[in-house]
């Protein structure tokens, strides 16, 4: 299930069923554009049951969504920069454990979701 959350007039984050605490239920990925801080709200159905701060996002990058890119069972962050560069941060829970740059997109394409 895709969940789109508008957190700020110009910031929408796609949570695409991200299960950060591996309880089999989707959690919310939140982003504060003023501080660049990410946070996770753990859910049980529609009830908020806990939270944790994730990594602070590098300036110049927009957090566009989550997906498990390295196959470890934890959601990873996907980014898109104004330079059209894409990037992935590999996470274990809410801790960054690595990263990689993806392709730079041509001017006729935009990254909307992983």
Residue, then its C-alpha position, 0 to 999 in steps of 0.5 A: x500500500x502506498x501512503x503519501x503524506x504532505x508534510x510541508x507545502x512543497x514536501x511530500x514523502x512516499x512511504x510505500x509500505x515501509x516497515x522500519x521495525x519489522x513488525x509486518x505493518x507499515x510505518x510513517x517516514x517523516x521529514x522536517x524541511x527546516x532541520x533536514x531531520x528524518x523521523x519514523x513513526x511506528x504504527x500498529x494499524x492506524x495507532x501510533x506506538x512509538x517513534x525514532x529519529x533517522x539520519x539528517x538529510x544532506x542539503x541539496x537532496x530531496x527525500x523521495x521515498x523508501x525501498x529495500x535496495x540492498x535486500x536486508x529487509x530494512x527500508x532504505x532512503x531514496x534521494x533526488x538532487x537539484x543536479x538530477x543525481x539520484x542516491x540511496x542511503x542503506x539503513x538498518x532500522x533507522x541507522x545509516x550503514x552505507x550508501x551509493x549514488x544512482x544514475x543522473x537523470x536526463x532533463x526529460x525525466x524526474x524521479x517520483x518514487x522508487 
